[in-house]
Amino acid sequence: EAAGLLDAALTALRPFDDRGDDLRDLARFIVERDR
């Protein structure tokens, strides 16, 4: 569920950040680490 919320937040921020994919990878790393 947290991953879905992070994904939604990053998708919303994407228009303001051309490095959205980097942020998404970082968020995925954080989620995997906390598992």
C-alpha positions in Angstrom: 0.0 0.0 0.0 2.8 2.4 0.8 4.4 1.7 -2.5 1.1 2.6 -4.2 1.0 5.9 -2.4 4.6 6.7 -3.2 3.9 5.8 -6.8 0.9 8.1 -6.9 2.8 10.9 -5.3 5.7 10.6 -7.7 3.4 10.4 -10.7 1.8 13.7 -9.5 5.2 15.3 -9.2 6.4 14.1 -12.6 5.4 17.2 -14.5 7.6 19.3 -12.2 10.6 17.0 -12.2 12.3 15.6 -15.3 14.1 13.1 -13.1 10.9 11.4 -12.0 12.3 8.0 -12.9 15.3 8.5 -10.6 12.9 9.4 -7.7 10.8 6.4 -8.5 13.8 4.1 -8.4 14.8 5.7 -5.0 11.3 5.2 -3.6 11.3 1.5 -4.8 14.7 1.0 -3.1 13.3 2.5 0.2 10.2 0.3 0.0 12.2 -2.9 -0.7 14.6 -2.0 2.2 11.8 -1.5 4.6 10.2 -4.9 3.7 
